[in-house]
Amino acid sequence: MKIIRVVLAVVAISFLFIDVGVSRADTLNLVQVPVDQYGGFYVGYTGGNVNGSNTIAITDRFVCDDFVDHTYLPAHFPVFVSTLSDLSKTYFGSQTGSLFKYQQAAWLMSQFDTHPTDIGPIQYAIWKIFTPSTPDAAGLSDTWLTLSAAINPNDYDFSRFRIYTPTTLKADGSRDQEFLGLTPVPIPGAILLFGPGVAGLAAIRRRFKK
């Protein structure tokens, strides 16, 4: 029985590495401003991490979807982490058609790497989804906004898509911006840890059956 308890403990620890990511609270650390500027604003990926160092570690990339509020980097603040299955904690979850809007934003975010020369217009298109009054003097974002409105969500996998929404107001009563991101690919070590645990349970069950 002692062996069983040990194996169960290993399996339980393994589950800690599985990111369910549905409206839980974490700390978003933003430490690197986007490289590009467009229309007087920084556009594209912001470097940082979740629950890591708030000074130098850049392990993930995040995209701002909120044109109205302001965040000055470096910044770190508590956030709700939401998936598309629960938008109740997000800034724009109460907007009409919010699920499809976030799917549009996710699709547009995926275009940054394949269309590096269009990062500015793509970023503005993301802002326009939730804030239609976002100014774009060149008007180039409208093309991307139209493309995103024509996607079929069933053709895409949004399971890694996450929404990072600040949980509290700043000292001056304003709020930080909301950001979008993708969960990291599962850590191989965590998968390896989970595997032996399950295998161990199976071996023990066979032993007791004998």
N, C-alpha and C positions, 0 to 999 in steps of 0.2 A: 504493500500500500504506500510505503514511503516513496518508492520509485515512481508510482503513479502520480503522487502529489508533485514531485519534482518535474516530471514531464509536463503536467498540466500548467505549472508555473511558467515553464519555457514557452508553451503555446500562448499563455496569457500575455507574456511580455512581447511576443511576436506581434500580437494584434495592436500593440501600441504604435507600431510602425505603419499601420494601415490608415491612410488619410481619408476619413469620411467626408470632411470638409463642408458640412451643412450647418450654416449659422452657428459656428462656435467662435469664441473670442480668442484672438491672438494679438501679437504685436507686429505691426508692419514697420520695418526700418528702411527708409529711403535715403541713400547715401551718394547717389551719382545722378546729376541732372542729365537729361537727354542731350545727345550730341548735336542734333539738328534744331534749327529755328525756322519758323515759317509764319509770316504775318505778324512778327513781333513776339511770338510765343515759342517756348520750347515744345518740341513735338517728338513723338517716338518713345522708345523705351527709357524708363527710369530704372537705374540699377539699385538693388537692395536685397532684402531677404525677409523672411518671416521667422520671428523668434530667434534671431541670430544677433550678431554684433551690430550696434547702431552707429558705428564709426567708420569701419573700413571694409567689412565683408560684403562682397557683392556676389550673391549666389543665384539670384533670379532676376527676371526683368518684368517690369510692371508698366501698364499703360493707363493714363488718366482718361476717365470718361466724363469728367465733370468740369465744364467750362466756367461755371458760375463761382465756385468757391476757390480758395487759394491755399497752396501748401508751399512753404519755403524750405528748401533743402540745405543741409541735412535735416531730416525730421523722423521722429518715431512716435507712434501713437497706437493705442489699442483699436482693433478692428474686429468686426464680425466677418467671418469667412463664409460665404454663401455659394452654393451651386445653383444651377438653373431650376432645381427641383423645389427651392424655397427662396423666394425673393422678398420675403416679409421684412428683412432687416436692411435691405438695400435702399439707396437714395431714391431710385426711380421705379421701385417695384409697384408703386400705386398708379403709375401712368397707364393709360389704355394701351393694350398690346405690349406690355412690358417684357414678357417672355421672348417674343420675337425680336424686340429691340435689343435685348442683351445678346440674342443669337446673332443679330446683325453685327453688333460690336465685336463679338468673338471672331466672326468671320473676317471682319476688317482687320483686326489685330493680327490674324494669321497671314495677311497680305504684306506686312512690313518686310519680312525677309525676302520675299520673292519680287517685291517692287520697291527697292531702296530709294529710287529717285522720286517716288510718290509718297514718301512718309508724311510730308506736310499735308497734302490734300486728304490722305487717309485718316490722319489724326483729326482733322477738322470734320470729316464725315462722322467719325465716332462722336465728337462733341455735338454735332447737329442732330444726331439721333435723339438725344435726350434734351437738348437745348436748341430748338430750331432757329433761334435768333442769333446763334453764333455767327459773327461776321467773317466773311471770306471774300476779300476784295477781288481776288483772281477768279473766284467761282469754280475752281478746279475740283473742289470737294463734292460738288453735286453729282459728278459722274460716278464717283465711288459710292455715294449715298444711294444712287439709283441701282447700282450693281448689287449692293447689299440688300436692298429691298426686294430683289428678285430671286434670292437664294431659296432653295428648298431645304429647310432645316433637317429633314430626314436623310439628306445626303451627307451629313457631317456628324462627326463624333465630338460632342461638347463635354464629355465626361471629365476632362482635365481642366476645364474652364472654371475659374474662381473669381468672385467679386469681393473686394476688400473695402468694407465700409466703416469709417470711423465711428466709434461708439460714444464719444463724448465731444463736447464743444471745447474750443480753445479758451484761454484765459480772457480774451477780449469778447467772447460770446460768438465768434465766428466758428466755422467748422472747416476741417481739412477736406481735401478732395477725396473722391472715391476712385479706386484703382482696380484694374483688371489684371489677371495673370493666369498662368498655367501651373498646375502642380508639377513638381519634379517627377521624372521617371522613377518608379520604385527602386529603392536601394537594394542591390543584389544581396548584400549581407543579410538584410531583413528577410528576404525571400528564402535564403539558405537556412536562416534560423528557424523559420516557420516549418520548412520541409522536414528536418529531422524530428521536430516535435511531433508532427503527425505520424511519421514513420515509427517513432518510438511508441506512441500509443497503440498503433496497430500491432507491433511486435509483442507488447505486454498483453494485449487482449488474446493473441494467439497462445501465449504461454499459459494464461489462466484457463483457456478452453481445454488445453491438454490436461 
